[in-house]
Amino acid sequence: MSKPFDTDPTDSPRRQNASGDSRIRMAADRVLVKENLVHPRPTWREEVFTAADLQRKTFDPIKYAVAGIIPDGLSMLVGRPKIGKSWMALDYALAVASTDGTCLGGRAVEHGDVLYCACEDSQRRLQARITKLLGDEQDWPQRLHLTPVRSEWR
């Protein structure tokens, strides 16, 4: 027999029936919410700085995932339809996620993990494109993480 406090009363039935991975994600979300309560965001006054302070400030050099083109962090590639944006982004992603690859005919990359959000591509299309770029003889990069189309995101 369950006790009245065995589950969080604020949990929705969806949360109570979640899989193990979902429960881990939800627990992490709750920790982040608590963290924000313990360490609240600074007020706008605490983030204001003077021009004189900015003049004297020094910054670390910009790090690039693709030398001179894609800085570290989140990047978006935008342009008119059908000009090769997805192919270029996939070329970048494969090169960065590889152990020894380059892109754009030899441009150096900083190797690391990549999350490629293929919002308009199915797994079938991604497989065909990667096969065209890398072939199927060599191993594909383990550090390339792909997210295919999800109908509920639309």
N, CA, C and O atoms as a GROMACS GRO file, in nm:
protein
  616
    1MET      N    1   0.084  -0.116   0.000
    1MET     CA    2   0.000   0.000   0.000
    1MET      C    3   0.089   0.123   0.000
    1MET      O    4   0.181   0.133   0.081
    2SER      N    5   0.063   0.215  -0.088
    2SER     CA    6   0.146   0.335  -0.096
    2SER      C    7   0.098   0.438   0.003
    2SER      O    8  -0.020   0.447   0.037
    3LYS      N    9   0.195   0.516   0.050
    3LYS     CA   10   0.166   0.623   0.144
    3LYS      C   11   0.135   0.750   0.065
    3LYS      O   12   0.175   0.762  -0.051
    4PRO      N   13   0.063   0.844   0.126
    4PRO     CA   14   0.024   0.964   0.050
    4PRO      C   15   0.141   1.046   0.000
    4PRO      O   16   0.126   1.122  -0.095
    5PHE      N   17   0.259   1.033   0.061
    5PHE     CA   18   0.372   1.115   0.021
    5PHE      C   19   0.477   1.038  -0.059
    5PHE      O   20   0.590   1.086  -0.074
    6ASP      N   21   0.443   0.920  -0.111
    6ASP     CA   22   0.536   0.843  -0.191
    6ASP      C   23   0.570   0.912  -0.322
    6ASP      O   24   0.680   0.896  -0.374
    7THR      N   25   0.478   0.989  -0.375
    7THR     CA   26   0.503   1.063  -0.499
    7THR      C   27   0.480   1.210  -0.473
    7THR      O   28   0.409   1.248  -0.380
    8ASP      N   29   0.540   1.290  -0.553
    8ASP     CA   30   0.524   1.434  -0.543
    8ASP      C   31   0.384   1.469  -0.592
    8ASP      O   32   0.351   1.437  -0.707
    9PRO      N   33   0.299   1.533  -0.510
    9PRO     CA   34   0.162   1.562  -0.554
    9PRO      C   35   0.158   1.659  -0.671
    9PRO      O   36   0.056   1.667  -0.741
   10THR      N   37   0.265   1.732  -0.694
   10THR     CA   38   0.267   1.825  -0.808
   10THR      C   39   0.306   1.756  -0.937
   10THR      O   40   0.296   1.815  -1.045
   11ASP      N   41   0.352   1.630  -0.928
   11ASP     CA   42   0.389   1.556  -1.048
   11ASP      C   43   0.265   1.523  -1.129
   11ASP      O   44   0.163   1.479  -1.074
   12SER      N   45   0.274   1.544  -1.258
   12SER     CA   46   0.163   1.508  -1.346
   12SER      C   47   0.165   1.357  -1.364
   12SER      O   48   0.267   1.293  -1.340
   13PRO      N   49   0.054   1.297  -1.407
   13PRO     CA   50   0.054   1.153  -1.434
   13PRO      C   51   0.160   1.116  -1.536
   13PRO      O   52   0.218   1.007  -1.529
   14ARG      N   53   0.187   1.206  -1.635
   14ARG     CA   54   0.290   1.179  -1.734
   14ARG      C   55   0.426   1.164  -1.668
   14ARG      O   56   0.504   1.076  -1.706
   15ARG      N   57   0.456   1.250  -1.570
   15ARG     CA   58   0.584   1.243  -1.501
   15ARG      C   59   0.592   1.116  -1.417
   15ARG      O   60   0.698   1.054  -1.409
   16GLN      N   61   0.482   1.077  -1.354
   16GLN     CA   62   0.484   0.959  -1.268
   16GLN      C   63   0.503   0.832  -1.348
   16GLN      O   64   0.556   0.734  -1.295
   17ASN      N   65   0.463   0.829  -1.474
   17ASN     CA   66   0.477   0.711  -1.559
   17ASN      C   67   0.597   0.720  -1.653
   17ASN      O   68   0.606   0.641  -1.747
   18ALA      N   69   0.688   0.813  -1.631
   18ALA     CA   70   0.800   0.835  -1.722
   18ALA      C   71   0.900   0.720  -1.716
   18ALA      O   72   0.910   0.649  -1.616
   19SER      N   73   0.974   0.703  -1.827
   19SER     CA   74   1.077   0.600  -1.833
   19SER      C   75   1.196   0.643  -1.748
   19SER      O   76   1.199   0.756  -1.698
   20GLY      N   77   1.294   0.555  -1.731
   20GLY     CA   78   1.412   0.585  -1.652
   20GLY      C   79   1.488   0.706  -1.702
   20GLY      O   80   1.527   0.793  -1.623
   21ASP      N   81   1.511   0.714  -1.835
   21ASP     CA   82   1.583   0.829  -1.892
   21ASP      C   83   1.507   0.958  -1.868
   21ASP      O   84   1.567   1.060  -1.834
   22SER      N   85   1.375   0.954  -1.885
   22SER     CA   86   1.294   1.074  -1.863
   22SER      C   87   1.300   1.116  -1.718
   22SER      O   88   1.306   1.235  -1.688
   23ARG      N   89   1.297   1.020  -1.628
   23ARG     CA   90   1.304   1.053  -1.485
   23ARG      C   91   1.437   1.119  -1.451
   23ARG      O   92   1.442   1.212  -1.370
   24ILE      N   93   1.544   1.072  -1.511
   24ILE     CA   94   1.676   1.132  -1.488
   24ILE      C   95   1.676   1.276  -1.537
   24ILE      O   96   1.725   1.365  -1.468
   25ARG      N   97   1.621   1.299  -1.658
   25ARG     CA   98   1.615   1.435  -1.711
   25ARG      C   99   1.531   1.526  -1.622
   25ARG      O  100   1.568   1.640  -1.596
   26MET      N  101   1.418   1.473  -1.575
   26MET     CA  102   1.330   1.554  -1.489
   26MET      C  103   1.398   1.585  -1.356
   26MET      O  104   1.385   1.695  -1.304
   27ALA      N  105   1.472   1.488  -1.301
   27ALA     CA  106   1.545   1.512  -1.176
   27ALA      C  107   1.652   1.619  -1.198
   27ALA      O  108   1.671   1.706  -1.114
   28ALA      N  109   1.721   1.612  -1.312
   28ALA     CA  110   1.822   1.714  -1.343
   28ALA      C  111   1.757   1.851  -1.357
   28ALA      O  112   1.814   1.950  -1.312
   29ASP      N  113   1.639   1.857  -1.419
   29ASP     CA  114   1.567   1.984  -1.431
   29ASP      C  115   1.533   2.040  -1.293
   29ASP      O  116   1.546   2.160  -1.270
   30ARG      N  117   1.489   1.953  -1.202
   30ARG     CA  118   1.455   2.001  -1.067
   30ARG      C  119   1.578   2.054  -0.996
   30ARG      O  120   1.570   2.154  -0.924
   31VAL      N  121   1.694   1.988  -1.014
   31VAL     CA  122   1.818   2.036  -0.953
   31VAL      C  123   1.853   2.173  -1.009
   31VAL      O  124   1.892   2.262  -0.933
   32LEU      N  125   1.839   2.192  -1.140
   32LEU     CA  126   1.870   2.321  -1.200
   32LEU      C  127   1.778   2.430  -1.148
   32LEU      O  128   1.822   2.543  -1.124
   33VAL      N  129   1.650   2.398  -1.130
   33VAL     CA  130   1.556   2.496  -1.076
   33VAL      C  131   1.598   2.534  -0.934
   33VAL      O  132   1.599   2.652  -0.899
   34LYS      N  133   1.632   2.434  -0.853
   34LYS     CA  134   1.677   2.463  -0.715
   34LYS      C  135   1.805   2.545  -0.717
   34LYS      O  136   1.820   2.637  -0.636
   35GLU      N  137   1.897   2.514  -0.808
   35GLU     CA  138   2.022   2.589  -0.821
   35GLU      C  139   1.993   2.736  -0.849
   35GLU      O  140   2.056   2.825  -0.792
   36ASN      N  141   1.897   2.762  -0.937
   36ASN     CA  142   1.862   2.901  -0.969
   36ASN      C  143   1.800   2.972  -0.849
   36ASN      O  144   1.814   3.094  -0.835
   37LEU      N  145   1.731   2.897  -0.761
   37LEU     CA  146   1.675   2.958  -0.641
   37LEU      C  147   1.785   2.988  -0.539
   37LEU      O  148   1.780   3.090  -0.471
   38VAL      N  149   1.883   2.898  -0.528
   38VAL     CA  150   1.993   2.917  -0.435
   38VAL      C  151   2.087   3.026  -0.484
   38VAL      O  152   2.134   3.108  -0.405
   39HIS      N  153   2.114   3.028  -0.612
   39HIS     CA  154   2.202   3.128  -0.674
   39HIS      C  155   2.120   3.208  -0.776
   39HIS      O  156   2.129   3.182  -0.896
   40PRO      N  157   2.042   3.304  -0.729
   40PRO     CA  158   1.957   3.378  -0.823
   40PRO      C  159   2.041   3.459  -0.922
   40PRO      O  160   2.154   3.498  -0.893
   41ARG      N  161   1.981   3.484  -1.036
   41ARG     CA  162   2.048   3.565  -1.138
   41ARG      C  163   2.073   3.705  -1.084
   41ARG      O  164   1.992   3.758  -1.008
   42PRO      N  165   2.186   3.765  -1.124
   42PRO     CA  166   2.212   3.902  -1.078
   42PRO      C  167   2.110   4.000  -1.136
   42PRO      O  168   2.054   3.977  -1.243
   43THR      N  169   2.087   4.107  -1.064
   43THR     CA  170   1.997   4.210  -1.114
   43THR      C  171   2.066   4.284  -1.227
   43THR      O  172   2.186   4.270  -1.247
   44TRP      N  173   1.989   4.361  -1.301
   44TRP     CA  174   2.048   4.434  -1.414
   44TRP      C  175   2.153   4.533  -1.365
   44TRP      O  176   2.250   4.559  -1.436
   45ARG      N  177   2.136   4.587  -1.246
   45ARG     CA  178   2.234   4.682  -1.193
   45ARG      C  179   2.370   4.617  -1.170
   45ARG      O  180   2.474   4.680  -1.185
   46GLU      N  181   2.368   4.488  -1.132
   46GLU     CA  182   2.493   4.416  -1.106
   46GLU      C  183   2.566   4.381  -1.236
   46GLU      O  184   2.684   4.349  -1.234
   47GLU      N  185   2.496   4.387  -1.348
   47GLU     CA  186   2.559   4.353  -1.476
   47GLU      C  187   2.598   4.475  -1.558
   47GLU      O  188   2.654   4.460  -1.667
   48VAL      N  189   2.570   4.595  -1.508
   48VAL     CA  190   2.606   4.718  -1.579
   48VAL      C  191   2.754   4.746  -1.560
   48VAL      O  192   2.809   4.724  -1.452
   49PHE      N  193   2.819   4.793  -1.666
   49PHE     CA  194   2.962   4.828  -1.659
   49PHE      C  195   2.982   4.958  -1.734
   49PHE      O  196   2.898   5.001  -1.813
   50THR      N  197   3.094   5.020  -1.708
   50THR     CA  198   3.122   5.149  -1.772
   50THR      C  199   3.205   5.127  -1.898
   50THR      O  200   3.267   5.022  -1.916
   51ALA      N  201   3.203   5.226  -1.984
   51ALA     CA  202   3.286   5.221  -2.105
   51ALA      C  203   3.433   5.215  -2.068
   51ALA      O  204   3.511   5.146  -2.134
   52ALA      N  205   3.473   5.287  -1.962
   52ALA     CA  206   3.613   5.286  -1.918
   52ALA      C  207   3.654   5.146  -1.873
   52ALA      O  208   3.766   5.103  -1.902
   53ASP      N  209   3.566   5.074  -1.801
   53ASP     CA  210   3.595   4.936  -1.759
   53ASP      C  211   3.610   4.845  -1.881
   53ASP      O  212   3.699   4.761  -1.887
   54LEU      N  213   3.521   4.863  -1.978
   54LEU     CA  214   3.527   4.782  -2.099
   54LEU      C  215   3.656   4.808  -2.177
   54LEU      O  216   3.713   4.715  -2.234
   55GLN      N  217   3.701   4.933  -2.179
   55GLN     CA  218   3.824   4.968  -2.251
   55GLN      C  219   3.944   4.893  -2.194
   55GLN      O  220   4.031   4.852  -2.270
   56ARG      N  221   3.950   4.873  -2.063
   56ARG     CA  222   4.065   4.809  -1.998
   56ARG      C  223   4.053   4.657  -1.992
   56ARG      O  224   4.150   4.589  -1.958
   57LYS      N  225   3.938   4.603  -2.023
   57LYS     CA  226   3.916   4.459  -2.012
   57LYS      C  227   3.991   4.384  -2.121
   57LYS      O  228   3.996   4.428  -2.236
   58THR      N  229   4.048   4.270  -2.086
   58THR     CA  230   4.115   4.185  -2.185
   58THR      C  231   4.034   4.056  -2.200
   58THR      O  232   3.975   4.007  -2.103
   59PHE      N  233   4.032   4.002  -2.318
   59PHE     CA  234   3.957   3.881  -2.348
   59PHE      C  235   4.052   3.774  -2.399
   59PHE      O  236   4.153   3.804  -2.462
   60ASP      N  237   4.018   3.647  -2.371
   60ASP     CA  238   4.091   3.535  -2.429
   60ASP      C  239   4.066   3.534  -2.578
   60ASP      O  240   3.962   3.581  -2.624
   61PRO      N  241   4.161   3.482  -2.656
   61PRO     CA  242   4.138   3.473  -2.801
   61PRO      C  243   4.015   3.386  -2.831
   61PRO      O  244   3.984   3.293  -2.757
   62ILE      N  245   3.948   3.419  -2.940
   62ILE     CA  246   3.831   3.340  -2.982
   62ILE      C  247   3.880   3.202  -3.028
   62ILE      O  248   3.976   3.192  -3.103
   63LYS      N  249   3.811   3.097  -2.980
   63LYS     CA  250   3.842   2.961  -3.024
   63LYS      C  251   3.745   2.925  -3.136
   63LYS      O  252   3.628   2.962  -3.132
   64TYR      N  253   3.794   2.853  -3.234
   64TYR     CA  254   3.712   2.816  -3.349
   64TYR      C  255   3.701   2.666  -3.361
   64TYR      O  256   3.799   2.594  -3.346
   65ALA      N  257   3.579   2.617  -3.388
   65ALA     CA  258   3.560   2.477  -3.422
   65ALA      C  259   3.609   2.452  -3.564
   65ALA      O  260   3.671   2.350  -3.591
   66VAL      N  261   3.581   2.546  -3.655
   66VAL     CA  262   3.634   2.544  -3.792
   66VAL      C  263   3.711   2.675  -3.807
   66VAL      O  264   3.654   2.784  -3.797
   67ALA      N  265   3.840   2.662  -3.833
   67ALA     CA  266   3.931   2.777  -3.832
   67ALA      C  267   3.877   2.897  -3.909
   67ALA      O  268   3.853   2.889  -4.030
   68GLY      N  269   3.859   3.008  -3.838
   68GLY     CA  270   3.818   3.132  -3.899
   68GLY      C  271   3.674   3.142  -3.944
   68GLY      O  272   3.633   3.246  -3.996
   69ILE      N  273   3.595   3.035  -3.925
   69ILE     CA  274   3.457   3.035  -3.976
   69ILE      C  275   3.354   3.013  -3.866
   69ILE      O  276   3.262   3.093  -3.851
   70ILE      N  277   3.368   2.905  -3.789
   70ILE     CA  278   3.270   2.868  -3.688
   70ILE      C  279   3.333   2.881  -3.550
   70ILE      O  280   3.416   2.798  -3.512
   71PRO      N  281   3.294   2.984  -3.473
   71PRO     CA  282   3.348   2.997  -3.337
   71PRO      C  283   3.289   2.891  -3.246
   71PRO      O  284   3.182   2.836  -3.274
   72ASP      N  285   3.358   2.862  -3.135
   72ASP     CA  286   3.308   2.769  -3.035
   72ASP      C  287   3.170   2.810  -2.989
   72ASP      O  288   3.141   2.930  -2.977
   73GLY      N  289   3.084   2.715  -2.963
   73GLY     CA  290   2.951   2.744  -2.913
   73GLY      C  291   2.844   2.714  -3.015
   73GLY      O  292   2.866   2.637  -3.109
   74LEU      N  293   2.730   2.774  -2.997
   74LEU     CA  294   2.616   2.753  -3.086
   74LEU      C  295   2.632   2.838  -3.212
   74LEU      O  296   2.658   2.958  -3.203
   75SER      N  297   2.616   2.776  -3.327
   75SER     CA  298   2.621   2.849  -3.454
   75SER      C  299   2.500   2.812  -3.539
   75SER      O  300   2.451   2.699  -3.534
   76MET      N  301   2.454   2.908  -3.615
   76MET     CA  302   2.343   2.884  -3.708
   76MET      C  303   2.391   2.921  -3.847
   76MET      O  304   2.457   3.023  -3.867
   77LEU      N  305   2.356   2.838  -3.942
   77LEU     CA  306   2.390   2.861  -4.082
   77LEU      C  307   2.259   2.894  -4.153
   77LEU      O  308   2.170   2.809  -4.161
   78VAL      N  309   2.247   3.014  -4.206
   78VAL     CA  310   2.122   3.057  -4.268
   78VAL      C  311   2.148   3.105  -4.411
   78VAL      O  312   2.258   3.150  -4.443
   79GLY      N  313   2.048   3.094  -4.494
   79GLY     CA  314   2.058   3.140  -4.632
   79GLY      C  315   1.936   3.096  -4.712
   79GLY      O  316   1.845   3.032  -4.659
   80ARG      N  317   1.936   3.132  -4.840
   80ARG     CA  318   1.824   3.094  -4.927
   80ARG      C  319   1.813   2.941  -4.938
   80ARG      O  320   1.911   2.870  -4.914
   81PRO      N  321   1.695   2.892  -4.973
   81PRO     CA  322   1.678   2.748  -4.990
   81PRO      C  323   1.764   2.692  -5.104
   81PRO      O  324   1.794   2.761  -5.201
   82LYS      N  325   1.802   2.568  -5.087
   82LYS     CA  326   1.868   2.490  -5.194
   82LYS      C  327   2.004   2.544  -5.237
   82LYS      O  328   2.040   2.534  -5.355
   83ILE      N  329   2.081   2.602  -5.144
   83ILE     CA  330   2.216   2.648  -5.182
   83ILE      C  331   2.325   2.564  -5.115
   83ILE      O  332   2.443   2.596  -5.129
   84GLY      N  333   2.286   2.456  -5.042
   84GLY     CA  334   2.384   2.364  -4.986
   84GLY      C  335   2.416   2.385  -4.839
   84GLY      O  336   2.521   2.339  -4.792
   85LYS      N  337   2.330   2.452  -4.765
   85LYS     CA  338   2.356   2.477  -4.623
   85LYS      C  339   2.366   2.346  -4.544
   85LYS      O  340   2.458   2.330  -4.464
   86SER      N  341   2.275   2.255  -4.567
   86SER     CA  342   2.277   2.128  -4.493
   86SER      C  343   2.402   2.047  -4.524
   86SER      O  344   2.461   1.987  -4.435
   87TRP      N  345   2.441   2.046  -4.650
   87TRP     CA  346   2.562   1.974  -4.689
   87TRP      C  347   2.685   2.036  -4.622
   87TRP      O  348   2.771   1.964  -4.572
   88MET      N  349   2.693   2.169  -4.622
   88MET     CA  350   2.807   2.237  -4.560
   88MET      C  351   2.810   2.211  -4.409
   88MET      O  352   2.916   2.181  -4.354
   89ALA      N  353   2.695   2.222  -4.344
   89ALA     CA  354   2.690   2.198  -4.200
   89ALA      C  355   2.728   2.054  -4.167
   89ALA      O  356   2.797   2.030  -4.068
   90LEU      N  357   2.684   1.960  -4.249
   90LEU     CA  358   2.718   1.820  -4.225
   90LEU      C  359   2.866   1.797  -4.248
   90LEU      O  360   2.928   1.719  -4.175
   91ASP      N  361   2.925   1.862  -4.347
   91ASP     CA  362   3.069   1.853  -4.371
   91ASP      C  363   3.146   1.905  -4.250
   91ASP      O  364   3.241   1.842  -4.204
   92TYR      N  365   3.105   2.022  -4.198
   92TYR     CA  366   3.167   2.077  -4.077
   92TYR      C  367   3.155   1.978  -3.961
   92TYR      O  368   3.253   1.948  -3.893
   93ALA      N  369   3.032   1.928  -3.939
   93ALA     CA  370   3.006   1.840  -3.825
   93ALA      C  371   3.089   1.713  -3.833
   93ALA      O  372   3.146   1.670  -3.733
   94LEU      N  373   3.096   1.652  -3.950
   94LEU     CA  374   3.175   1.529  -3.967
   94LEU      C  375   3.323   1.554  -3.942
   94LEU      O  376   3.390   1.471  -3.880
   95ALA      N  377   3.373   1.667  -3.988
   95ALA     CA  378   3.515   1.698  -3.970
   95ALA      C  379   3.547   1.722  -3.823
   95ALA      O  380   3.647   1.670  -3.772
   96VAL      N  381   3.465   1.800  -3.754
   96VAL     CA  382   3.490   1.830  -3.613
   96VAL      C  383   3.478   1.703  -3.528
   96VAL      O  384   3.557   1.683  -3.436
   97ALA      N  385   3.381   1.620  -3.558
   97ALA     CA  386   3.358   1.498  -3.480
   97ALA      C  387   3.459   1.387  -3.510
   97ALA      O  388   3.470   1.292  -3.433
   98SER      N  389   3.533   1.399  -3.620
   98SER     CA  390   3.630   1.296  -3.656
   98SER      C  391   3.757   1.311  -3.573
   98SER      O  392   3.773   1.408  -3.498
   99THR      N  393   3.846   1.215  -3.586
   99THR     CA  394   3.973   1.224  -3.513
   99THR      C  395   4.081   1.293  -3.594
   99THR      O  396   4.179   1.343  -3.538
  100ASP      N  397   4.064   1.298  -3.724
  100ASP     CA  398   4.171   1.354  -3.807
  100ASP      C  399   4.122   1.430  -3.930
  100ASP      O  400   4.203   1.461  -4.019
  101GLY      N  401   3.994   1.459  -3.939
  101GLY     CA  402   3.938   1.518  -4.060
  101GLY      C  403   3.958   1.668  -4.072
  101GLY      O  404   3.987   1.738  -3.975
  102THR      N  405   3.941   1.716  -4.194
  102THR     CA  406   3.938   1.859  -4.225
  102THR      C  407   3.811   1.883  -4.304
  102THR      O  408   3.742   1.788  -4.341
  103CYS      N  409   3.779   2.009  -4.330
  103CYS     CA  410   3.661   2.037  -4.411
  103CYS      C  411   3.694   2.143  -4.515
  103CYS      O  412   3.799   2.206  -4.510
  104LEU      N  413   3.602   2.161  -4.608
  104LEU     CA  414   3.618   2.259  -4.715
  104LEU      C  415   3.752   2.246  -4.786
  104LEU      O  416   3.820   2.345  -4.813
  105GLY      N  417   3.790   2.123  -4.815
  105GLY     CA  418   3.912   2.099  -4.891
  105GLY      C  419   4.040   2.120  -4.814
  105GLY      O  420   4.142   2.154  -4.874
  106GLY      N  421   4.039   2.103  -4.682
  106GLY     CA  422   4.162   2.109  -4.605
  106GLY      C  423   4.165   2.211  -4.493
  106GLY      O  424   4.270   2.230  -4.430
  107ARG      N  425   4.054   2.278  -4.465
  107ARG     CA  426   4.052   2.376  -4.355
  107ARG      C  427   4.060   2.303  -4.222
  107ARG      O  428   3.989   2.205  -4.199
  108ALA      N  429   4.148   2.351  -4.133
  108ALA     CA  430   4.170   2.289  -4.003
  108ALA      C  431   4.046   2.303  -3.914
  108ALA      O  432   3.973   2.402  -3.922
  109VAL      N  433   4.025   2.203  -3.830
  109VAL     CA  434   3.915   2.206  -3.734
  109VAL      C  435   3.966   2.168  -3.596
  109VAL      O  436   4.069   2.102  -3.582
  110GLU      N  437   3.893   2.210  -3.494
  110GLU     CA  438   3.918   2.167  -3.357
  110GLU      C  439   3.827   2.048  -3.333
  110GLU      O  440   3.704   2.061  -3.335
  111HIS      N  441   3.885   1.931  -3.310
  111HIS     CA  442   3.805   1.809  -3.298
  111HIS      C  443   3.735   1.803  -3.163
  111HIS      O  444   3.792   1.841  -3.061
  112GLY      N  445   3.611   1.755  -3.164
  112GLY     CA  446   3.533   1.743  -3.041
  112GLY      C  447   3.395   1.689  -3.068
  112GLY      O  448   3.365   1.644  -3.178
  113ASP      N  449   3.312   1.694  -2.966
  113ASP     CA  450   3.174   1.645  -2.978
  113ASP      C  451   3.090   1.744  -3.056
  113ASP      O  452   3.109   1.865  -3.046
  114VAL      N  453   2.996   1.692  -3.134
  114VAL     CA  454   2.907   1.774  -3.217
  114VAL      C  455   2.764   1.726  -3.199
  114VAL      O  456   2.737   1.606  -3.203
  115LEU      N  457   2.672   1.821  -3.179
  115LEU     CA  458   2.530   1.791  -3.185
  115LEU      C  459   2.477   1.853  -3.313
  115LEU      O  460   2.473   1.976  -3.325
  116TYR      N  461   2.436   1.770  -3.407
  116TYR     CA  462   2.385   1.815  -3.536
  116TYR      C  463   2.233   1.802  -3.534
  116TYR      O  464   2.180   1.692  -3.533
  117CYS      N  465   2.165   1.914  -3.533
  117CYS     CA  466   2.019   1.915  -3.530
  117CYS      C  467   1.967   1.917  -3.673
  117CYS      O  468   1.964   2.022  -3.738
  118ALA      N  469   1.928   1.801  -3.722
  118ALA     CA  470   1.882   1.786  -3.859
  118ALA      C  471   1.731   1.805  -3.862
  118ALA      O  472   1.655   1.709  -3.878
  119CYS      N  473   1.688   1.929  -3.846
  119CYS     CA  474   1.546   1.957  -3.829
  119CYS      C  475   1.463   1.929  -3.954
  119CYS      O  476   1.341   1.918  -3.945
  120GLU      N  477   1.527   1.918  -4.069
  120GLU     CA  478   1.451   1.892  -4.192
  120GLU      C  479   1.487   1.759  -4.256
  120GLU      O  480   1.439   1.729  -4.365
  121ASP      N  481   1.572   1.680  -4.191
  121ASP     CA  482   1.619   1.555  -4.250
  121ASP      C  483   1.576   1.434  -4.169
  121ASP      O  484   1.577   1.437  -4.046
  122SER      N  485   1.537   1.328  -4.239
  122SER     CA  486   1.504   1.202  -4.174
  122SER      C  487   1.634   1.122  -4.155
  122SER      O  488   1.739   1.158  -4.208
  123GLN      N  489   1.624   1.014  -4.080
  123GLN     CA  490   1.741   0.926  -4.063
  123GLN      C  491   1.786   0.870  -4.198
  123GLN      O  492   1.905   0.856  -4.223
  124ARG      N  493   1.691   0.837  -4.284
  124ARG     CA  494   1.724   0.783  -4.417
  124ARG      C  495   1.808   0.884  -4.496
  124ARG      O  496   1.910   0.847  -4.555
  125ARG      N  497   1.765   1.011  -4.497
  125ARG     CA  498   1.838   1.114  -4.572
  125ARG      C  499   1.976   1.137  -4.510
  125ARG      O  500   2.075   1.152  -4.582
  126LEU      N  501   1.983   1.141  -4.376
  126LEU     CA  502   2.112   1.160  -4.310
  126LEU      C  503   2.209   1.047  -4.344
  126LEU      O  504   2.326   1.070  -4.372
  127GLN      N  505   2.157   0.924  -4.342
  127GLN     CA  506   2.243   0.810  -4.376
  127GLN      C  507   2.294   0.821  -4.519
  127GLN      O  508   2.412   0.796  -4.545
  128ALA      N  509   2.207   0.857  -4.612
  128ALA     CA  510   2.247   0.871  -4.752
  128ALA      C  511   2.351   0.981  -4.769
  128ALA      O  512   2.447   0.964  -4.845
  129ARG      N  513   2.333   1.094  -4.700
  129ARG     CA  514   2.427   1.206  -4.714
  129ARG      C  515   2.563   1.173  -4.653
  129ARG      O  516   2.667   1.203  -4.712
  130ILE      N  517   2.562   1.111  -4.535
  130ILE     CA  518   2.691   1.076  -4.473
  130ILE      C  519   2.762   0.972  -4.556
  130ILE      O  520   2.884   0.976  -4.571
  131THR      N  521   2.687   0.876  -4.612
  131THR     CA  522   2.748   0.776  -4.700
  131THR      C  523   2.811   0.844  -4.821
  131THR      O  524   2.921   0.806  -4.862
  132LYS      N  525   2.744   0.942  -4.877
  132LYS     CA  526   2.798   1.014  -4.992
  132LYS      C  527   2.926   1.090  -4.956
  132LYS      O  528   3.019   1.096  -5.036
  133LEU      N  529   2.931   1.147  -4.836
  133LEU     CA  530   3.048   1.224  -4.793
  133LEU      C  531   3.163   1.137  -4.745
  133LEU      O  532   3.279   1.166  -4.774
  134LEU      N  533   3.133   1.029  -4.671
  134LEU     CA  534   3.238   0.947  -4.610
  134LEU      C  535   3.252   0.809  -4.671
  134LEU      O  536   3.356   0.744  -4.655
  135GLY      N  537   3.149   0.763  -4.741
  135GLY     CA  538   3.148   0.625  -4.786
  135GLY      C  539   3.105   0.535  -4.672
  135GLY      O  540   3.083   0.582  -4.560
  136ASP      N  541   3.092   0.407  -4.701
  136ASP     CA  542   3.053   0.316  -4.593
  136ASP      C  543   3.164   0.220  -4.556
  136ASP      O  544   3.142   0.126  -4.479
  137GLU      N  545   3.284   0.243  -4.610
  137GLU     CA  546   3.398   0.157  -4.578
  137GLU      C  547   3.462   0.194  -4.445
  137GLU      O  548   3.505   0.107  -4.370
  138GLN      N  549   3.469   0.324  -4.415
  138GLN     CA  550   3.532   0.368  -4.290
  138GLN      C  551   3.429   0.382  -4.179
  138GLN      O  552   3.309   0.395  -4.205
  139ASP      N  553   3.477   0.381  -4.055
  139ASP     CA  554   3.388   0.401  -3.941
  139ASP      C  555   3.345   0.547  -3.936
  139ASP      O  556   3.425   0.637  -3.961
  140TRP      N  557   3.220   0.569  -3.903
  140TRP     CA  558   3.168   0.705  -3.891
  140TRP      C  559   3.198   0.757  -3.751
  140TRP      O  560   3.211   0.678  -3.658
  141PRO      N  561   3.209   0.889  -3.735
  141PRO     CA  562   3.252   0.945  -3.606
  141PRO      C  563   3.157   0.913  -3.490
  141PRO      O  564   3.036   0.930  -3.500
  142GLN      N  565   3.215   0.866  -3.381
  142GLN     CA  566   3.139   0.839  -3.259
  142GLN      C  567   3.099   0.968  -3.188
  142GLN      O  568   3.004   0.969  -3.110
  143ARG      N  569   3.171   1.077  -3.215
  143ARG     CA  570   3.146   1.203  -3.145
  143ARG      C  571   3.043   1.291  -3.216
  143ARG      O  572   3.018   1.404  -3.173
  144LEU      N  573   2.984   1.240  -3.324
  144LEU     CA  574   2.878   1.312  -3.394
  144LEU      C  575   2.744   1.259  -3.345
  144LEU      O  576   2.711   1.142  -3.365
  145HIS      N  577   2.666   1.345  -3.281
  145HIS     CA  578   2.535   1.310  -3.228
  145HIS      C  579   2.431   1.379  -3.316
  145HIS      O  580   2.439   1.500  -3.340
  146LEU      N  581   2.334   1.302  -3.365
  146LEU     CA  582   2.236   1.352  -3.462
  146LEU      C  583   2.096   1.353  -3.402
  146LEU      O  584   2.059   1.262  -3.328
  147THR      N  585   2.020   1.455  -3.434
  147THR     CA  586   1.878   1.458  -3.397
  147THR      C  587   1.798   1.469  -3.525
  147THR      O  588   1.806   1.571  -3.594
  148PRO      N  589   1.721   1.367  -3.560
  148PRO     CA  590   1.642   1.370  -3.682
  148PRO      C  591   1.511   1.448  -3.663
  148PRO      O  592   1.485   1.502  -3.556
  149VAL      N  593   1.432   1.453  -3.768
  149VAL     CA  594   1.302   1.519  -3.765
  149VAL      C  595   1.213   1.454  -3.660
  149VAL      O  596   1.209   1.331  -3.649
  150ARG      N  597   1.142   1.536  -3.584
  150ARG     CA  598   1.043   1.487  -3.488
  150ARG      C  599   0.914   1.561  -3.517
  150ARG      O  600   0.909   1.684  -3.504
  151SER      N  601   0.811   1.491  -3.554
  151SER     CA  602   0.686   1.555  -3.596
  151SER      C  603   0.625   1.640  -3.485
  151SER      O  604   0.561   1.741  -3.514
  152GLU      N  605   0.644   1.602  -3.358
  152GLU     CA  606   0.583   1.682  -3.252
  152GLU      C  607   0.655   1.813  -3.226
  152GLU      O  608   0.604   1.897  -3.151
  153TRP      N  609   0.773   1.834  -3.288
  153TRP     CA  610   0.845   1.961  -3.275
  153TRP      C  611   0.787   2.068  -3.366
  153TRP      O  612   0.813   2.187  -3.348
  154ARG      N  613   0.710   2.027  -3.464
  154ARG     CA  614   0.658   2.122  -3.564
  154ARG      C  615   0.537   2.193  -3.514
  154ARG      O  616   0.481   2.276  -3.586
   0.00000   0.00000   0.00000
